[in-house]
Amino acid sequence: MSPLAQELAELIRQEGPLGVSRYMALCLGHPRHGYYMKQDPFGADGDFTTAPEISQIFGELIGLWAATAWQAMGAPASIRLVELGPGRGTLMQDMLRAARALPGFRDALSVHLVETSPVLRERQRQTLAASDATPHWHDRIDQALEGPAIVIANEFLDALPLDQFIRTADGWRERLVGLDGQGRLAFGLSGEPDASLAMTAPAGSLFEHPAAALEAVTIVARHVATAGGTGLFIDYGPARSGFGDTLQALKRHAFVDVLAEPGDADLTVHVDFARMAQAGLAAGAAAHGAVTQRDFLLALGLQQRFEALCRRATPAQVETLAGGVRRLIEPGPTAMGELFKVLAVADPKLPPLPGFDLHRLPEQG
């Protein structure tokens, strides 16, 4: 048993089975043994690779998107560029480089990072040391929001805990993490059905309630609707709501049992973009999308940026760039280009945003 598995087993013996959301929260954020609190999980030597690590073009296009959104806001003299779950800082680094393409934007923005992991904060500090940014770190989203803001969240919502419920003959019962006869972590169900759930579905259906992700979108949407700005959420998941178990664990770029290695494997879920958009609308913001990552990046001018970089690249660099571009927009239900979606919540007074109205961004030099 891992150290965290031992602690979880003892906690269950003392307090009873854990809801899936609490299990996820402890696996990812336990102060000593939490997955994100003790390691840098990104890249080929880690457990997974995100879009900013695949190609610089991804971050550059997002930076230009942010600059164009700032311009649509009337180019305020001061604006916060906020990133939720900034990873290694690679996305912010690329965004800041691209931000200089629109005169005045770089001078107007201040950088704010929402990050709870001390290991990743240090990595972000190192990555951004070469830029002229002075990042401000925050533990919570609301702490980072003040005045006009552009919020970027790439693969953030998928790591937020959710609860699961299974339809039984007498109603929806919560899925819980308890112990089997040998003292190992095992799934079970609550003793009584949850009377608050009245959805109709066949027996055995599994419903996920992403309360933390809905709250995150709501906080951003409510702020930009009143103070001005927009939030951009990029993640994997369906454009339409449905039933099904999306909880998964990843270690060394391979799927593992979600109960087998708590604290040592990444836990994620698919994002229900339809419900996220509804949360944004309910908070008073406009919702743009969701669209596939492929359509979004192509609409922003990915091909043109790729060609521009190739003109001053070596053959080996061209091959690397081409491989990254293919991976970002590759079609197919399990490939990044189609599985990943993009949603924006914005001040309703803003015009249609790039990537959602199929207008391309200005060219970058």
Contacts in CASP RR format, 6 or more apart in sequence:
PFRMAT RR
TARGET T0000
AUTHOR 0000-0000-0000
METHOD contacts of the structure
MODEL  1
MSPLAQELAELIRQEGPLGVSRYMALCLGHPRHGYYMKQDPFGADGDFTT
APEISQIFGELIGLWAATAWQAMGAPASIRLVELGPGRGTLMQDMLRAAR
ALPGFRDALSVHLVETSPVLRERQRQTLAASDATPHWHDRIDQALEGPAI
VIANEFLDALPLDQFIRTADGWRERLVGLDGQGRLAFGLSGEPDASLAMT
APAGSLFEHPAAALEAVTIVARHVATAGGTGLFIDYGPARSGFGDTLQAL
KRHAFVDVLAEPGDADLTVHVDFARMAQAGLAAGAAAHGAVTQRDFLLAL
GLQQRFEALCRRATPAQVETLAGGVRRLIEPGPTAMGELFKVLAVADPKL
PPLPGFDLHRLPEQG
1 9 0 8 1.000
2 33 0 8 1.000
2 261 0 8 1.000
2 262 0 8 1.000
2 263 0 8 1.000
2 264 0 8 1.000
3 32 0 8 1.000
3 33 0 8 1.000
4 26 0 8 1.000
4 27 0 8 1.000
4 30 0 8 1.000
4 33 0 8 1.000
4 34 0 8 1.000
4 262 0 8 1.000
4 263 0 8 1.000
4 264 0 8 1.000
5 185 0 8 1.000
5 261 0 8 1.000
5 262 0 8 1.000
7 30 0 8 1.000
7 33 0 8 1.000
8 18 0 8 1.000
8 23 0 8 1.000
8 26 0 8 1.000
8 177 0 8 1.000
8 185 0 8 1.000
8 262 0 8 1.000
9 179 0 8 1.000
9 183 0 8 1.000
9 184 0 8 1.000
9 185 0 8 1.000
11 18 0 8 1.000
12 18 0 8 1.000
12 177 0 8 1.000
12 178 0 8 1.000
12 179 0 8 1.000
13 179 0 8 1.000
16 178 0 8 1.000
17 176 0 8 1.000
17 177 0 8 1.000
17 178 0 8 1.000
17 188 0 8 1.000
17 190 0 8 1.000
18 26 0 8 1.000
18 176 0 8 1.000
18 177 0 8 1.000
18 178 0 8 1.000
19 163 0 8 1.000
19 174 0 8 1.000
19 175 0 8 1.000
19 176 0 8 1.000
19 177 0 8 1.000
20 161 0 8 1.000
20 162 0 8 1.000
20 163 0 8 1.000
20 164 0 8 1.000
20 175 0 8 1.000
20 176 0 8 1.000
20 177 0 8 1.000
20 247 0 8 1.000
21 161 0 8 1.000
21 162 0 8 1.000
21 163 0 8 1.000
21 211 0 8 1.000
21 212 0 8 1.000
22 161 0 8 1.000
23 161 0 8 1.000
23 177 0 8 1.000
23 262 0 8 1.000
24 161 0 8 1.000
24 162 0 8 1.000
24 247 0 8 1.000
24 267 0 8 1.000
25 161 0 8 1.000
26 34 0 8 1.000
26 262 0 8 1.000
27 34 0 8 1.000
27 35 0 8 1.000
27 262 0 8 1.000
27 263 0 8 1.000
27 265 0 8 1.000
27 267 0 8 1.000
28 34 0 8 1.000
28 35 0 8 1.000
28 36 0 8 1.000
28 159 0 8 1.000
28 161 0 8 1.000
28 263 0 8 1.000
28 266 0 8 1.000
28 267 0 8 1.000
29 35 0 8 1.000
29 36 0 8 1.000
29 37 0 8 1.000
29 116 0 8 1.000
30 37 0 8 1.000
30 263 0 8 1.000
31 37 0 8 1.000
32 38 0 8 1.000
33 263 0 8 1.000
34 263 0 8 1.000
35 41 0 8 1.000
35 263 0 8 1.000
35 264 0 8 1.000
35 265 0 8 1.000
35 266 0 8 1.000
35 267 0 8 1.000
36 116 0 8 1.000
36 117 0 8 1.000
36 119 0 8 1.000
36 120 0 8 1.000
36 159 0 8 1.000
37 116 0 8 1.000
37 117 0 8 1.000
37 118 0 8 1.000
37 119 0 8 1.000
38 119 0 8 1.000
39 119 0 8 1.000
40 46 0 8 1.000
40 88 0 8 1.000
40 119 0 8 1.000
40 120 0 8 1.000
40 123 0 8 1.000
41 47 0 8 1.000
41 48 0 8 1.000
41 266 0 8 1.000
42 48 0 8 1.000
42 49 0 8 1.000
42 50 0 8 1.000
42 53 0 8 1.000
42 87 0 8 1.000
42 88 0 8 1.000
43 49 0 8 1.000
43 53 0 8 1.000
46 252 0 8 1.000
46 253 0 8 1.000
47 250 0 8 1.000
47 251 0 8 1.000
47 252 0 8 1.000
47 253 0 8 1.000
47 265 0 8 1.000
47 266 0 8 1.000
48 250 0 8 1.000
48 253 0 8 1.000
48 266 0 8 1.000
49 253 0 8 1.000
50 87 0 8 1.000
50 91 0 8 1.000
50 154 0 8 1.000
50 155 0 8 1.000
51 58 0 8 1.000
51 59 0 8 1.000
51 91 0 8 1.000
51 154 0 8 1.000
51 155 0 8 1.000
51 234 0 8 1.000
51 293 0 8 1.000
51 328 0 8 1.000
51 336 0 8 1.000
51 340 0 8 1.000
52 58 0 8 1.000
52 59 0 8 1.000
52 88 0 8 1.000
52 89 0 8 1.000
52 90 0 8 1.000
52 91 0 8 1.000
52 94 0 8 1.000
52 154 0 8 1.000
53 88 0 8 1.000
53 90 0 8 1.000
54 324 0 8 1.000
54 327 0 8 1.000
54 328 0 8 1.000
55 321 0 8 1.000
55 323 0 8 1.000
55 324 0 8 1.000
55 325 0 8 1.000
55 327 0 8 1.000
55 328 0 8 1.000
56 94 0 8 1.000
57 297 0 8 1.000
57 302 0 8 1.000
57 305 0 8 1.000
57 306 0 8 1.000
57 309 0 8 1.000
57 321 0 8 1.000
57 324 0 8 1.000
57 325 0 8 1.000
57 328 0 8 1.000
58 91 0 8 1.000
58 94 0 8 1.000
58 297 0 8 1.000
58 328 0 8 1.000
59 90 0 8 1.000
59 91 0 8 1.000
59 94 0 8 1.000
59 95 0 8 1.000
59 98 0 8 1.000
60 94 0 8 1.000
60 95 0 8 1.000
60 97 0 8 1.000
60 98 0 8 1.000
60 305 0 8 1.000
60 364 0 8 1.000
61 98 0 8 1.000
61 297 0 8 1.000
61 300 0 8 1.000
61 301 0 8 1.000
61 302 0 8 1.000
61 305 0 8 1.000
61 361 0 8 1.000
62 91 0 8 1.000
62 94 0 8 1.000
62 95 0 8 1.000
62 98 0 8 1.000
62 152 0 8 1.000
62 154 0 8 1.000
62 232 0 8 1.000
63 94 0 8 1.000
63 95 0 8 1.000
63 96 0 8 1.000
63 98 0 8 1.000
63 99 0 8 1.000
64 98 0 8 1.000
64 99 0 8 1.000
64 101 0 8 1.000
64 102 0 8 1.000
64 300 0 8 1.000
64 361 0 8 1.000
64 362 0 8 1.000
64 364 0 8 1.000
65 232 0 8 1.000
65 300 0 8 1.000
65 353 0 8 1.000
65 354 0 8 1.000
65 355 0 8 1.000
65 361 0 8 1.000
66 81 0 8 1.000
66 95 0 8 1.000
66 99 0 8 1.000
66 105 0 8 1.000
66 150 0 8 1.000
66 152 0 8 1.000
66 232 0 8 1.000
67 98 0 8 1.000
67 99 0 8 1.000
67 101 0 8 1.000
67 102 0 8 1.000
67 105 0 8 1.000
68 102 0 8 1.000
68 353 0 8 1.000
68 354 0 8 1.000
68 361 0 8 1.000
68 362 0 8 1.000
69 150 0 8 1.000
69 229 0 8 1.000
69 230 0 8 1.000
69 346 0 8 1.000
69 350 0 8 1.000
69 353 0 8 1.000
69 354 0 8 1.000
70 76 0 8 1.000
70 79 0 8 1.000
70 102 0 8 1.000
70 105 0 8 1.000
70 108 0 8 1.000
70 109 0 8 1.000
70 150 0 8 1.000
71 102 0 8 1.000
71 105 0 8 1.000
72 350 0 8 1.000
72 351 0 8 1.000
72 353 0 8 1.000
73 79 0 8 1.000
73 148 0 8 1.000
73 228 0 8 1.000
73 229 0 8 1.000
73 347 0 8 1.000
73 350 0 8 1.000
75 104 0 8 1.000
75 105 0 8 1.000
75 108 0 8 1.000
76 108 0 8 1.000
76 148 0 8 1.000
77 108 0 8 1.000
78 108 0 8 1.000
78 110 0 8 1.000
78 147 0 8 1.000
78 148 0 8 1.000
79 108 0 8 1.000
79 109 0 8 1.000
79 110 0 8 1.000
79 147 0 8 1.000
79 148 0 8 1.000
79 149 0 8 1.000
79 150 0 8 1.000
79 229 0 8 1.000
80 109 0 8 1.000
80 110 0 8 1.000
80 111 0 8 1.000
80 112 0 8 1.000
80 144 0 8 1.000
80 145 0 8 1.000
80 146 0 8 1.000
80 147 0 8 1.000
80 148 0 8 1.000
80 149 0 8 1.000
80 150 0 8 1.000
81 92 0 8 1.000
81 95 0 8 1.000
81 99 0 8 1.000
81 109 0 8 1.000
81 110 0 8 1.000
81 111 0 8 1.000
81 112 0 8 1.000
81 149 0 8 1.000
81 150 0 8 1.000
81 152 0 8 1.000
82 112 0 8 1.000
82 113 0 8 1.000
82 114 0 8 1.000
82 141 0 8 1.000
82 144 0 8 1.000
82 145 0 8 1.000
82 149 0 8 1.000
82 150 0 8 1.000
82 151 0 8 1.000
82 152 0 8 1.000
83 89 0 8 1.000
83 91 0 8 1.000
83 92 0 8 1.000
83 111 0 8 1.000
83 112 0 8 1.000
83 113 0 8 1.000
83 114 0 8 1.000
83 151 0 8 1.000
83 152 0 8 1.000
83 153 0 8 1.000
83 154 0 8 1.000
84 114 0 8 1.000
84 141 0 8 1.000
84 151 0 8 1.000
84 152 0 8 1.000
84 153 0 8 1.000
84 156 0 8 1.000
84 216 0 8 1.000
85 113 0 8 1.000
85 114 0 8 1.000
85 115 0 8 1.000
85 120 0 8 1.000
85 153 0 8 1.000
85 156 0 8 1.000
86 92 0 8 1.000
86 113 0 8 1.000
86 114 0 8 1.000
86 115 0 8 1.000
86 120 0 8 1.000
86 124 0 8 1.000
87 115 0 8 1.000
87 120 0 8 1.000
87 123 0 8 1.000
87 124 0 8 1.000
88 120 0 8 1.000
88 123 0 8 1.000
88 124 0 8 1.000
88 127 0 8 1.000
89 113 0 8 1.000
89 123 0 8 1.000
89 124 0 8 1.000
89 127 0 8 1.000
89 128 0 8 1.000
90 127 0 8 1.000
91 152 0 8 1.000
91 154 0 8 1.000
92 111 0 8 1.000
92 113 0 8 1.000
92 124 0 8 1.000
92 127 0 8 1.000
92 128 0 8 1.000
92 133 0 8 1.000
92 135 0 8 1.000
93 127 0 8 1.000
93 128 0 8 1.000
93 130 0 8 1.000
93 131 0 8 1.000
95 152 0 8 1.000
96 106 0 8 1.000
96 111 0 8 1.000
96 128 0 8 1.000
96 131 0 8 1.000
96 133 0 8 1.000
97 131 0 8 1.000
98 364 0 8 1.000
99 105 0 8 1.000
99 106 0 8 1.000
99 109 0 8 1.000
100 106 0 8 1.000
101 362 0 8 1.000
101 364 0 8 1.000
101 365 0 8 1.000
102 362 0 8 1.000
109 150 0 8 1.000
110 134 0 8 1.000
110 136 0 8 1.000
111 128 0 8 1.000
111 133 0 8 1.000
111 134 0 8 1.000
111 135 0 8 1.000
111 136 0 8 1.000
112 135 0 8 1.000
112 136 0 8 1.000
112 137 0 8 1.000
112 138 0 8 1.000
112 144 0 8 1.000
113 121 0 8 1.000
113 124 0 8 1.000
113 135 0 8 1.000
113 136 0 8 1.000
113 137 0 8 1.000
113 138 0 8 1.000
113 144 0 8 1.000
114 137 0 8 1.000
114 138 0 8 1.000
114 139 0 8 1.000
114 140 0 8 1.000
114 141 0 8 1.000
114 143 0 8 1.000
114 144 0 8 1.000
115 121 0 8 1.000
115 124 0 8 1.000
115 137 0 8 1.000
115 138 0 8 1.000
116 139 0 8 1.000
121 137 0 8 1.000
124 135 0 8 1.000
124 137 0 8 1.000
125 135 0 8 1.000
128 135 0 8 1.000
136 144 0 8 1.000
138 144 0 8 1.000
141 216 0 8 1.000
141 219 0 8 1.000
141 220 0 8 1.000
142 219 0 8 1.000
144 151 0 8 1.000
145 151 0 8 1.000
145 219 0 8 1.000
145 220 0 8 1.000
145 223 0 8 1.000
145 227 0 8 1.000
146 227 0 8 1.000
147 223 0 8 1.000
147 227 0 8 1.000
147 228 0 8 1.000
148 227 0 8 1.000
148 228 0 8 1.000
148 229 0 8 1.000
149 223 0 8 1.000
149 224 0 8 1.000
149 227 0 8 1.000
149 228 0 8 1.000
149 229 0 8 1.000
149 231 0 8 1.000
150 229 0 8 1.000
150 230 0 8 1.000
150 231 0 8 1.000
150 232 0 8 1.000
151 220 0 8 1.000
151 224 0 8 1.000
151 230 0 8 1.000
151 231 0 8 1.000
151 232 0 8 1.000
152 231 0 8 1.000
152 232 0 8 1.000
153 216 0 8 1.000
153 220 0 8 1.000
153 231 0 8 1.000
153 232 0 8 1.000
153 233 0 8 1.000
153 234 0 8 1.000
153 235 0 8 1.000
154 234 0 8 1.000
154 235 0 8 1.000
155 234 0 8 1.000
155 235 0 8 1.000
155 236 0 8 1.000
156 216 0 8 1.000
156 233 0 8 1.000
156 235 0 8 1.000
157 210 0 8 1.000
157 213 0 8 1.000
157 216 0 8 1.000
157 217 0 8 1.000
157 233 0 8 1.000
157 235 0 8 1.000
157 271 0 8 1.000
157 276 0 8 1.000
158 235 0 8 1.000
158 236 0 8 1.000
158 237 0 8 1.000
158 268 0 8 1.000
158 269 0 8 1.000
158 270 0 8 1.000
158 271 0 8 1.000
159 266 0 8 1.000
159 267 0 8 1.000
159 268 0 8 1.000
160 210 0 8 1.000
160 212 0 8 1.000
160 213 0 8 1.000
160 216 0 8 1.000
160 269 0 8 1.000
161 212 0 8 1.000
162 208 0 8 1.000
162 209 0 8 1.000
162 210 0 8 1.000
162 211 0 8 1.000
162 212 0 8 1.000
162 213 0 8 1.000
162 247 0 8 1.000
162 269 0 8 1.000
163 174 0 8 1.000
163 175 0 8 1.000
163 208 0 8 1.000
163 209 0 8 1.000
163 211 0 8 1.000
164 174 0 8 1.000
164 175 0 8 1.000
164 206 0 8 1.000
164 207 0 8 1.000
164 208 0 8 1.000
164 209 0 8 1.000
164 245 0 8 1.000
164 247 0 8 1.000
165 172 0 8 1.000
165 173 0 8 1.000
165 174 0 8 1.000
165 175 0 8 1.000
165 194 0 8 1.000
165 197 0 8 1.000
165 206 0 8 1.000
165 207 0 8 1.000
165 208 0 8 1.000
165 209 0 8 1.000
166 172 0 8 1.000
166 173 0 8 1.000
166 175 0 8 1.000
166 189 0 8 1.000
166 204 0 8 1.000
166 205 0 8 1.000
166 206 0 8 1.000
166 207 0 8 1.000
167 201 0 8 1.000
167 202 0 8 1.000
167 203 0 8 1.000
167 204 0 8 1.000
167 205 0 8 1.000
167 206 0 8 1.000
167 207 0 8 1.000
168 189 0 8 1.000
168 193 0 8 1.000
168 203 0 8 1.000
168 204 0 8 1.000
169 203 0 8 1.000
170 193 0 8 1.000
171 193 0 8 1.000
171 194 0 8 1.000
171 197 0 8 1.000
172 193 0 8 1.000
172 194 0 8 1.000
172 197 0 8 1.000
172 199 0 8 1.000
172 207 0 8 1.000
173 189 0 8 1.000
173 190 0 8 1.000
173 191 0 8 1.000
173 192 0 8 1.000
173 193 0 8 1.000
173 194 0 8 1.000
174 189 0 8 1.000
174 190 0 8 1.000
174 194 0 8 1.000
175 187 0 8 1.000
175 188 0 8 1.000
175 189 0 8 1.000
175 206 0 8 1.000
176 187 0 8 1.000
176 188 0 8 1.000
176 189 0 8 1.000
176 190 0 8 1.000
177 185 0 8 1.000
177 186 0 8 1.000
177 187 0 8 1.000
177 188 0 8 1.000
177 259 0 8 1.000
178 185 0 8 1.000
178 186 0 8 1.000
178 187 0 8 1.000
178 188 0 8 1.000
179 185 0 8 1.000
179 186 0 8 1.000
180 186 0 8 1.000
184 259 0 8 1.000
185 259 0 8 1.000
185 262 0 8 1.000
186 259 0 8 1.000
187 259 0 8 1.000
197 207 0 8 1.000
199 207 0 8 1.000
201 207 0 8 1.000
201 243 0 8 1.000
205 243 0 8 1.000
205 244 0 8 1.000
206 243 0 8 1.000
206 244 0 8 1.000
206 245 0 8 1.000
207 243 0 8 1.000
207 244 0 8 1.000
208 244 0 8 1.000
208 245 0 8 1.000
208 246 0 8 1.000
208 247 0 8 1.000
208 269 0 8 1.000
208 272 0 8 1.000
210 269 0 8 1.000
210 271 0 8 1.000
210 272 0 8 1.000
210 275 0 8 1.000
213 271 0 8 1.000
213 272 0 8 1.000
213 276 0 8 1.000
214 275 0 8 1.000
214 276 0 8 1.000
214 279 0 8 1.000
217 233 0 8 1.000
217 276 0 8 1.000
217 279 0 8 1.000
217 280 0 8 1.000
217 283 0 8 1.000
217 345 0 8 1.000
218 279 0 8 1.000
218 280 0 8 1.000
218 282 0 8 1.000
218 283 0 8 1.000
220 231 0 8 1.000
220 345 0 8 1.000
221 231 0 8 1.000
221 279 0 8 1.000
221 280 0 8 1.000
221 281 0 8 1.000
221 283 0 8 1.000
221 284 0 8 1.000
221 285 0 8 1.000
221 345 0 8 1.000
222 283 0 8 1.000
222 284 0 8 1.000
222 285 0 8 1.000
224 230 0 8 1.000
224 231 0 8 1.000
224 285 0 8 1.000
224 345 0 8 1.000
224 346 0 8 1.000
224 347 0 8 1.000
225 283 0 8 1.000
225 284 0 8 1.000
225 285 0 8 1.000
225 345 0 8 1.000
225 347 0 8 1.000
225 348 0 8 1.000
228 347 0 8 1.000
228 349 0 8 1.000
229 346 0 8 1.000
229 347 0 8 1.000
229 350 0 8 1.000
230 344 0 8 1.000
230 345 0 8 1.000
230 346 0 8 1.000
230 347 0 8 1.000
230 350 0 8 1.000
230 353 0 8 1.000
231 344 0 8 1.000
231 345 0 8 1.000
231 346 0 8 1.000
232 342 0 8 1.000
232 343 0 8 1.000
232 344 0 8 1.000
233 271 0 8 1.000
233 276 0 8 1.000
233 342 0 8 1.000
233 343 0 8 1.000
233 344 0 8 1.000
233 345 0 8 1.000
234 293 0 8 1.000
234 340 0 8 1.000
234 341 0 8 1.000
234 342 0 8 1.000
235 271 0 8 1.000
235 273 0 8 1.000
235 340 0 8 1.000
235 341 0 8 1.000
236 270 0 8 1.000
236 271 0 8 1.000
236 336 0 8 1.000
236 339 0 8 1.000
236 340 0 8 1.000
236 341 0 8 1.000
237 246 0 8 1.000
237 270 0 8 1.000
237 271 0 8 1.000
237 272 0 8 1.000
237 273 0 8 1.000
237 339 0 8 1.000
237 340 0 8 1.000
237 341 0 8 1.000
238 270 0 8 1.000
238 272 0 8 1.000
238 273 0 8 1.000
238 274 0 8 1.000
238 341 0 8 1.000
239 273 0 8 1.000
239 274 0 8 1.000
239 290 0 8 1.000
239 341 0 8 1.000
240 274 0 8 1.000
241 272 0 8 1.000
241 274 0 8 1.000
241 275 0 8 1.000
242 272 0 8 1.000
246 269 0 8 1.000
246 270 0 8 1.000
247 258 0 8 1.000
247 267 0 8 1.000
247 268 0 8 1.000
247 269 0 8 1.000
248 255 0 8 1.000
248 258 0 8 1.000
248 267 0 8 1.000
248 268 0 8 1.000
248 269 0 8 1.000
249 255 0 8 1.000
249 256 0 8 1.000
249 257 0 8 1.000
249 258 0 8 1.000
249 260 0 8 1.000
249 261 0 8 1.000
249 265 0 8 1.000
249 266 0 8 1.000
249 267 0 8 1.000
250 256 0 8 1.000
250 265 0 8 1.000
250 266 0 8 1.000
250 268 0 8 1.000
251 261 0 8 1.000
251 264 0 8 1.000
251 265 0 8 1.000
251 266 0 8 1.000
256 265 0 8 1.000
258 265 0 8 1.000
258 267 0 8 1.000
271 341 0 8 1.000
273 289 0 8 1.000
273 290 0 8 1.000
273 341 0 8 1.000
273 343 0 8 1.000
274 290 0 8 1.000
276 290 0 8 1.000
276 343 0 8 1.000
277 287 0 8 1.000
277 289 0 8 1.000
277 290 0 8 1.000
277 343 0 8 1.000
277 345 0 8 1.000
278 287 0 8 1.000
280 287 0 8 1.000
280 345 0 8 1.000
281 287 0 8 1.000
283 345 0 8 1.000
284 348 0 8 1.000
285 345 0 8 1.000
285 346 0 8 1.000
285 347 0 8 1.000
285 348 0 8 1.000
286 345 0 8 1.000
286 346 0 8 1.000
286 347 0 8 1.000
286 348 0 8 1.000
286 350 0 8 1.000
287 343 0 8 1.000
287 344 0 8 1.000
287 345 0 8 1.000
287 346 0 8 1.000
288 343 0 8 1.000
288 344 0 8 1.000
288 345 0 8 1.000
288 346 0 8 1.000
288 352 0 8 1.000
288 353 0 8 1.000
288 356 0 8 1.000
289 341 0 8 1.000
289 342 0 8 1.000
289 343 0 8 1.000
289 344 0 8 1.000
289 356 0 8 1.000
290 341 0 8 1.000
290 342 0 8 1.000
290 343 0 8 1.000
291 341 0 8 1.000
291 342 0 8 1.000
291 355 0 8 1.000
291 356 0 8 1.000
292 337 0 8 1.000
292 338 0 8 1.000
292 340 0 8 1.000
292 341 0 8 1.000
292 342 0 8 1.000
293 328 0 8 1.000
293 329 0 8 1.000
293 336 0 8 1.000
293 337 0 8 1.000
293 338 0 8 1.000
293 340 0 8 1.000
293 341 0 8 1.000
293 342 0 8 1.000
294 328 0 8 1.000
294 329 0 8 1.000
294 330 0 8 1.000
294 331 0 8 1.000
294 337 0 8 1.000
294 338 0 8 1.000
295 355 0 8 1.000
296 342 0 8 1.000
296 355 0 8 1.000
296 356 0 8 1.000
297 328 0 8 1.000
297 329 0 8 1.000
298 329 0 8 1.000
299 354 0 8 1.000
299 355 0 8 1.000
299 356 0 8 1.000
299 358 0 8 1.000
299 359 0 8 1.000
299 360 0 8 1.000
300 354 0 8 1.000
300 355 0 8 1.000
300 360 0 8 1.000
300 361 0 8 1.000
301 360 0 8 1.000
301 361 0 8 1.000
302 325 0 8 1.000
302 328 0 8 1.000
302 329 0 8 1.000
303 325 0 8 1.000
304 360 0 8 1.000
304 363 0 8 1.000
305 364 0 8 1.000
306 321 0 8 1.000
306 322 0 8 1.000
306 325 0 8 1.000
308 363 0 8 1.000
308 364 0 8 1.000
308 365 0 8 1.000
309 321 0 8 1.000
310 318 0 8 1.000
310 321 0 8 1.000
313 321 0 8 1.000
327 336 0 8 1.000
328 336 0 8 1.000
328 337 0 8 1.000
329 336 0 8 1.000
329 337 0 8 1.000
330 336 0 8 1.000
330 337 0 8 1.000
330 338 0 8 1.000
331 337 0 8 1.000
331 338 0 8 1.000
332 338 0 8 1.000
332 339 0 8 1.000
333 339 0 8 1.000
342 355 0 8 1.000
344 353 0 8 1.000
344 356 0 8 1.000
346 353 0 8 1.000
352 359 0 8 1.000
354 360 0 8 1.000
354 361 0 8 1.000
END
